[in-house]
């Protein structure tokens, strides 16, 4: 397992690691446990039903990571799979990307995601030479919007009817942060 970053919060050891196929069962179990909550904001949660589904996803993101199109990380808390964090839609030409994340309910409310996102932003600016990072959150997803604000991303737009899932158009809030040093 390759550890990309490691930090401690309230005595919890947090590791951001590259996804491995042997993590697929634990990730699927976490998704299954929180499926109703995750599915409200992330439509893929309803279609990730088997270990093979999760393993296929891991293989796909590993290939995209190898091609510098994204960076997908598994969040580990004291050695236990807790969620995922990514930088996707990476454009080397435009020096930008978009952050996405989810965290199991048992791990929420402890500052884990806020700190992980802060560290990913810092890394993306310093090591990947990105100039702009966006984050989109469902307008009704207050916890995700709060993470964006705590990290220091600026709310730049409410995108009306931006996405459609479960047969309904949803408004999305767009947050962004610019690398002023770049």
C-alpha positions as CSV (number, residue, x, y, z in Angstrom):
1,X,0.0,0.0,0.0
2,X,1.4,3.4,-1.0
3,X,0.8,6.1,1.5
4,X,0.4,9.5,-0.2
5,X,0.0,11.5,3.0
6,X,-0.4,10.8,6.8
7,X,-1.6,13.0,9.6
8,X,-3.2,12.7,13.1
9,X,-6.5,14.2,14.3
10,X,-7.7,13.7,17.9
11,X,-5.4,10.7,18.3
12,X,-6.6,9.1,15.0
13,X,-4.0,8.1,12.4
14,X,-5.3,9.2,9.0
15,X,-3.6,7.9,5.9
16,X,-4.4,8.9,2.3
17,X,-3.4,5.9,0.2
18,X,-3.6,4.9,-3.4
19,X,-6.4,2.4,-3.9
20,X,-5.6,-1.3,-4.0
21,X,-7.9,-4.1,-5.3
22,X,-7.8,-5.8,-1.9
23,X,-9.6,-2.7,-0.5
24,X,-12.7,-3.3,-2.7
25,X,-14.6,-5.5,-0.2
26,X,-14.1,-2.9,2.7
27,X,-15.1,0.0,0.4
28,X,-18.2,-1.9,-0.8
29,X,-19.1,-2.7,2.9
30,X,-18.8,1.0,3.8
31,X,-20.9,2.0,0.7
32,X,-23.5,-0.6,1.6
33,X,-23.7,0.6,5.2
34,X,-24.2,4.2,4.2
35,X,-25.9,3.6,0.8
36,X,-29.0,5.7,1.6
37,X,-27.0,8.7,2.8
38,X,-24.5,8.5,-0.1
39,X,-27.0,7.9,-2.8
40,X,-28.8,11.1,-1.9
41,X,-25.7,13.1,-3.1
42,X,-23.8,10.6,-5.2
43,X,-25.8,8.6,-7.7
44,X,-23.0,6.0,-8.2
45,X,-23.8,4.7,-4.7
46,X,-26.9,3.0,-6.0
47,X,-25.1,1.2,-8.8
48,X,-22.1,0.0,-6.8
49,X,-23.5,-3.3,-5.6
50,X,-20.7,-5.9,-5.8
51,X,-17.1,-6.3,-5.0
52,X,-16.5,-6.6,-8.8
53,X,-18.2,-3.2,-9.3
54,X,-15.8,-1.6,-6.8
55,X,-12.8,-3.5,-8.1
56,X,-13.6,-2.3,-11.6
57,X,-13.8,1.3,-10.3
58,X,-10.4,0.9,-8.6
59,X,-8.9,-0.4,-11.8
60,X,-10.4,2.5,-13.8
61,X,-9.1,5.2,-11.4
62,X,-5.7,3.6,-11.1
63,X,-5.4,3.8,-14.9
64,X,-6.6,7.5,-14.9
65,X,-4.1,8.2,-12.1
66,X,-1.3,6.7,-14.1
67,X,-2.3,8.9,-17.1
68,X,-2.3,12.0,-14.9
69,X,-6.0,12.5,-15.4
70,X,-6.9,12.2,-11.8
71,X,-5.6,11.3,-8.3
72,X,-7.8,8.9,-6.4
73,X,-7.1,8.2,-2.7
74,X,-8.6,6.0,-0.1
75,X,-8.9,7.5,3.4
76,X,-7.8,5.2,6.1
77,X,-8.5,5.8,9.8
78,X,-6.4,3.7,12.2
79,X,-5.9,1.2,9.4
80,X,-9.6,1.0,8.5
81,X,-11.1,2.1,5.2
82,X,-13.1,5.3,5.9
83,X,-13.9,6.8,2.5
84,X,-12.3,8.3,-0.6
85,X,-11.0,11.6,-1.8
86,X,-10.0,12.5,-5.4
87,X,-8.8,15.2,-7.7
88,X,-10.5,14.5,-11.0
89,X,-11.1,16.3,-14.4
90,X,-7.4,17.3,-14.2
91,X,-6.2,19.4,-17.1
92,X,-2.5,19.8,-17.4
93,X,-3.0,22.4,-20.1
94,X,-5.4,24.6,-18.1
95,X,-3.7,23.6,-14.8
96,X,-7.0,22.9,-13.1
97,X,-8.9,20.0,-11.4
98,X,-11.9,19.3,-9.4
99,X,-12.2,17.7,-5.9
100,X,-14.6,15.0,-4.9
101,X,-15.0,13.0,-1.7
102,X,-17.1,10.9,0.5
103,X,-16.7,9.7,4.0
104,X,-18.4,6.9,5.9
105,X,-20.9,8.2,8.5
106,X,-18.9,6.6,11.4
107,X,-16.0,8.9,10.6
108,X,-17.8,12.2,9.9
109,X,-17.8,15.2,12.2
110,X,-14.2,14.9,13.3
111,X,-12.4,17.2,10.9
112,X,-11.0,14.3,8.9
113,X,-12.4,15.4,5.5
114,X,-11.6,19.1,6.0
115,X,-8.0,18.3,6.8
116,X,-7.7,15.7,4.0
117,X,-9.0,18.2,1.4
118,X,-6.7,21.0,2.7
119,X,-3.8,18.7,2.3
120,X,-4.8,17.6,-1.2
121,X,-5.2,21.3,-2.3
122,X,-1.8,22.1,-0.9
123,X,-0.3,19.1,-2.7
124,X,-2.1,19.9,-6.0
125,X,-0.7,23.4,-6.0
126,X,2.8,22.6,-4.9
127,X,3.5,19.3,-6.7
128,X,1.1,19.2,-9.6
129,X,1.5,22.9,-10.5
130,X,-2.3,23.5,-10.6
131,X,-3.6,27.0,-10.7
132,X,-7.3,26.4,-10.0
133,X,-9.3,23.8,-8.1
134,X,-13.0,23.5,-8.1
135,X,-15.4,21.7,-5.9
136,X,-19.1,21.1,-6.6
137,X,-21.6,20.2,-3.9
138,X,-25.3,19.6,-4.1
139,X,-27.0,22.8,-2.8
140,X,-28.8,20.8,-0.1
141,X,-25.6,19.0,1.0
142,X,-24.8,21.3,3.9
143,X,-21.9,19.1,5.3
144,X,-20.1,19.1,2.0
145,X,-20.6,22.8,1.5
146,X,-19.2,23.4,5.0
147,X,-16.1,21.4,4.1
148,X,-15.5,23.7,1.1
149,X,-15.9,26.8,3.2
150,X,-13.6,25.5,6.0
151,X,-10.9,24.6,3.5
152,X,-11.0,28.2,2.2
153,X,-12.7,27.7,-1.2
154,X,-14.7,30.6,-2.4
155,X,-18.4,30.2,-3.3
156,X,-18.5,31.5,-6.9
157,X,-21.9,30.3,-8.2
158,X,-25.1,28.4,-7.7
159,X,-25.5,26.3,-10.8
160,X,-29.2,25.9,-11.3
161,X,-30.4,22.4,-12.5
162,X,-26.7,21.4,-13.1
163,X,-27.1,17.6,-12.7
164,X,-29.9,15.1,-12.9
165,X,-30.1,12.1,-10.7
166,X,-33.0,10.0,-9.5
167,X,-35.1,11.7,-12.2
168,X,-34.7,15.1,-10.7
169,X,-32.5,18.1,-11.7
170,X,-30.4,19.3,-8.8
171,X,-28.8,22.7,-8.1
172,X,-25.0,22.6,-7.4
173,X,-22.9,25.1,-5.6
174,X,-19.5,25.8,-7.2
175,X,-16.5,26.6,-5.0
176,X,-13.1,27.4,-6.2
177,X,-9.6,28.2,-5.0
178,X,-6.9,29.8,-7.0
179,X,-3.1,29.3,-6.5
180,X,-2.0,32.9,-6.2
181,X,1.6,31.8,-6.3
182,X,1.2,30.4,-9.7
